[in-house]
Amino acid sequence: NQSRMSSLSTLSSVCLEQGCWSKGERKIRVVADKRVKRPSSMSFRVSANSSEKDIRIGLLGASGYTGAEIVRLLANHPHFGVTLMTADRKAGQSMDSVFPHLRAQKLPRLVSVKDADFSTVDAVFCCLPHGTTQEIIKGLPTALKIVDLSADFRLRDISEYEEWYGQPHKAVELQKEVVYGLTELLRDDIRKARLVANPGCYPTSVQLPLVPLLKANLIKHENIIIDAKSGVSGAGRGAKEANLYSEIAEGISSYGVTRHRHVPEIEQGLSDVTQSKVTVSFTPHLMPMIRGMQSTIYVEMAPGVRTEDLHQQLKSSYEDEEFVKVLEEGVVPRTHNVRGSNYCFMNVFPDRIPGRAIIISVIDNLVKGASGQALQNLNIMLGLPETTGLLHQPLFP
């Protein structure tokens, strides 16, 4: 394993321009992200068999929606192959018995976390429920690169975590080295990280449009109102009465009113930018759809600022980004247009109330809101172009 980690260190310092390999294996071309300038001297073997790819991936909590989404995305990744998968309640089963749509992939059988051999992997995606992750990650080998998709490491303030999640933090020392993984805004920190806390879906859809505007002092810190809506997959795969078809279909419902756990995460990110405490009004709604998330955000503009200024600031902030697209003026973002992809579409509109603006941001909650952004982060952590394995175009209709 030590020799493999040495190889990983080499991998982090180079990027592939073109790789050729033996009979029976496909020939592909990997185009380097323009932010990652690396020599092209190293070639890699890439096989359709995930166990023969260069970097061995462990997936904790593989029986949930985010775990299955990571497996789906990695099917087209030239370097990441899943070699370890855990799911305590499904231990001993094959992945295709849990998710039949993944039958075409060659995947290891599911095991319980206590039986997992982490010496056989190079990096880990952790998709376990919040409250269960801190102790498990604390016990993992320190050589592993880890992206945690739970909420257990997103809040820097330990007391705030306890207040919002109702239990004490169980890895206080580890929290100090965690990097928050909002990729487009914290890329340089992510590149150097060992452990990344992947952002929540709502905080991703909210912070991507608001951070550049707050940073440029174009909107006021006060009276930010967020009306957010998510597909049912955001509630996870567990059997819950509130998520039954007859409870969800033909209606919408608000939940977590005034106390949703993503509020402190959103406020933490916005306060970091303004260097002062930002408080938001946030209300999420459950929609009768499987995937998709829309955040409609109401803001007060700074004196003399127009909605055209907000639009231009967002355009200039994200003009070089692959996965964030600011639409042409007047075009309304739709969740349909990002479904199944790692893209975030956004736009700004003038409110009929003078001095106010309306921002609409849409993502797929399972991809850019979870598994896609996690893969984007691990690509960066291992020195690969961050778009690797993620250039799936949205599904429509």
N, C-alpha and C positions, 0 to 999 in steps of 0.2 A: 504493500500500500504506500510505503514511503517513496518508492520509485515512481508510482503513479502520481503522487502529489508533486514530485519534481517535474514530471511531464506537464502537469497542470500549470505549474509556475511558468514553464516555457510557453505554454499555450496562451497564457494571459498577456504575454509580451509580443505576440505575433498575430496576424490575421491572414486568413486564407484568401488568395486571389483565385486559384484554380487547383483542384485536386484530381488526380487520376488514380485508378486502382484496377485490380485484377478482374479477370473474366467473371461475369455474373453479377457485377456490381455496377450501379449507375454512375454516369459521369455528370457532374453538376458544376455550376459556377456560383460562387458566393461573392457577392459584391460588397465591398467594405463600406460601412457607414462613413460619411465624410468627416465625422468627428473623431474617428478612430484611425489614425494613420500608423500603419504597421507594415514592416517588410513582408513580402510574400514568399519567403524562402522555404517555409515549412508546408508540406502537403499532408493531408489527412485521409485516412481510410474511412469511407462512409458506406454503410450497408443498410439495406432495408430492414435487417434484423436489429431491433433496438439493443440487444445485448452485445452487438459488435461495434457500436459507436464509441467514439473516443472518451466521452465523459459519462460516467455512470451516475444516474440520478436515483435518489431515494424519494419516495412519495409517501408521506405520512397522512393518513386519513383519506385513502384513495376511494372510499365508497360514497363520498359526498359529491355534490355537483361540481365544486371547484376542482376536486381531485380528478374527476372524469374529464373536465375541460382541459386540464393540463395534459393528460394523456392524449387527448385529441390533437392538441396543438403540437405536441412533441412528435407526433407521427411524421411530420414534415420538417423536423429539425435535423440538420445534417450531422450534428455532433452530440446531442443529448439523447441518451437511451435509458429508459426506465429499467432498472435491474432489481429494485427492492420496493415493495408496496405493502403498506400496513392498513389494516381495518379490523379492529378487535372483534366486532360482532360478526364479521364476515370471514374471519380467519379460516384458512384452509380452502376457501372457494377460489374459483378462477374469476378474473375480472369480467370476462364476457358473460358469466352467469349473473353478475351484478348489473353490468351495463352491456346488454347485447349489441349495441351499436359499435362497440369496440372490438368485436369478434375478429376482425381481419388483422389485428395487431398481435405480435408474439410478445406476451407479457408474463412476468413471473406470477406465481400464485400469491394470494394475499396471506399475510402473516400478522400476528399480534405484535404490538410495539415491543413487548418484553422479549419476544423471540427474534427480533430483527438484528441482523449482523451489520453494523454500520461501518465495519472495516471494508465492506465490499462496495461502498459508494464514495463519490467525490463531492457531491453537493446534494442538498435536501430542499424539497418544497414541503412545508408543513401546513396541512389543510385541516388541522384538528379544531374542534370547537373551542371558543374562548374559555378560559379557566382551566384548561387541561394542558396547555402548551408550555407554560413557563418551566415547570419542573422537567418535562421531557427534553426540551432544548438545552436546559442547563446541564443535562447528563450526556449530551452528544459530544463526540470527539471535537476538540477545538480546531482541528485542521479543516473541518468541513465548512463550505460556504452554505449559508442557510437563508432562505426567504420564507418568512412566516406570514401566512395569509390570515391568521386569526387576529383578534384585537388585543392580544396579551402584551404586546410590546409597543403599541402605537403611542401611548401617552407617556411622556417623559416624567411627569409628576406622579410619584408613587401614591401619594394621598389622593390625588384626583382619580387614579385608577380604582382605588378601593371605594371611593365614593360612588362612582358610576357603575362599577361591576360587582359591588357587594361582597368583595373578598380581598384579603391582603395579597399584595404582590409576592410571588414566591421565587423570584430571581432578581432581587434588587441590584446586585452587583453587575449582573449581565445587562440590565437595562441601560447602564451607563455607556456601553459600547454600541448600542443599537442605532442604526441610521434609518430614518423614515424614508420610505421608497416612492415618493411622488416623482416619477422618473424625469419628466421634462424640466422640473424645477430644481431637482437636487442631484443631478447626474454625477457631478464631480465627487460628492460625498459617497454616493452609492458605489462608484468605481473602486473606492478604497475599503469598502466595508466587508466584514465577515458575516454579520447578521443584519438583515434588512427586514424592517416591519412594513409589510405591504399595506398600502392605504385601504380604507374601506371604500365601498362603491359610491355612496353618497358624498363623502369628502373628496373623492377624485373629481366627480362631476361639478362640485361647487368650487373647489380651490383652483382648478385649471383656469376658469375665466376670471375669478376675483383677484388672485394674487398679482397678476401683472397690472391690474387697474389700481389696486391699493399701493403697490410699489411705486407707481408713477403719480400718486396723489391725485388721481382723477375722480375718485369717488370718496364720499365721507365714510368714516369708520362706523357711524351710528346708523340705526334704523335699516339694517340689512335684513330683508325678509326672504326666506327660502321656502318655496312650495315645491316639494319633491315627490316624484312618483316612481314606483318600481314594479317590475314583474314579480311573479310569485316565487320564482327560483331563488330570489334573494333571501327568502326565509329558510332555505336549506331543504334537505330531503327528508327530514324526520316527519313522522306521521303526527299531524296536529289538526284538531277539529277545525280551527279557523282557516286552514288551507285546503279544506275539501272543496271539490268542484262546486257543489251546491252552495257553499258559503262564499266563494270567490266570484263565480260567474255572474254577469249581468249587473255588476255594481262595483263601487269603489269604497274603500274604507280608510280612515286615518288611523294611525297607531303611534305609540310612543309620543303622544302629544306632550310637549314641553320637557320630556325626559328621555328622548332617544339617545342611545349611547354614542352616536356619531357626533353629537353636538360638541363635546369637549375636544374631539379630534379636529373638527372644522375650526373651532375657535383657537386652538393651539397653532395651527398653520397660519391663520390670518394674523394673529397677534405677533408671530415671529416676524412677519413682514413689516408691520406698522411699528414694532417696538413699543406697543402699548396694548392694553387689554381690549380685545374686540369681542362683543357679544352679539349673537345673531338670534333671530326668531326662525326656528326650523320646524316644519311639520311634514313628515313623510306620509305617503298614501300607498296602499296596496292596490295594484291595477289587475284587471282580469286578463293578463297576458303572461306568457312564460318568461320571456327575456325582455330586457330594455329598461332604461332609466332616463327620466327627464327631470332636470332641476330648473325651475323658473325662478329667477332671482330678481328682486326689486331693490334698487339702490338709489341713493341721493347723490347727484353729481356735485363736484366741487364748484364753487362760484366761477362762472364764465366758461365752464366745460360743456360741450355738446355731445350728443350721442355719436356723432361722426368721429369725435376725438377718441371715444372709447373703442369704437370699431377699428380705428387705425392703430391704436395701441395694441390691441389683440392681434391684428394682422402682422404687425412688425415683430411682436413677441414670438409668434409661432410660425413665421414664414419659412423657416428652415426645418420645421418639425414634420416628420412623416405621419404621426398619429394624431395630431391636433389640427383640425381644419376650421378656419373662420370663414363662414359662408359669405356670399355677396350680399350687399345691403338689401334688406327686404325679404330674403329667403328664410323660411322658418325651418329650423332643424326638426327632424322626425326620428323617433327611435327605430322605425322600419329601416332607415337608411344606414344604420350602423350595426344592425343585427348580425351576430356571429363574428364580429371583427374587433380589432384593438383600437378602433378610431373613436375620437371624440369630436363631434360637430358642435359648433356654437355660433351664436349671433347676438346682436344688440339691437334693441328697438326703442324708439322714444315713447315714453309714457304720455298719456293725455294730461297728466298732472305736470305742470312746468317744473323743471329741475330734477325730474326723476327719469330713470331708464329701466328697461326690462331686459334681462339677459336670459337666454335659453341655451342650455347645454344638454346634450344627449350622449349616452354611451350604452354599450351592452354591459349590464351589471356583472356578467360572468367572465367577460374577457377584459376589457380595459378596466372594469371595476374590480377585477380579482385576478384570474389565472393568466390573462394576457399580459397585464402589467407586471405580474410576478416573473414571467418568462423574460420580459423586457429587462427587468432588473438583474436577473441572473446572467443574462447575456453580457451586460455591462460589467458585472462583478468578475467575470471570467475573461474579459478582454475581447469578446466577440462583438460584431456589429449588432446593435440592439434590435434591429429589425429581423434578425435571423429566426426563421420559423413562424413569423407573425404577419406576413404580407398577404394573408387571406383577405379577399375583398368581401364586403358585406353581402349577406344573403338577401336577395329580394326576387320575387315576393315571398 
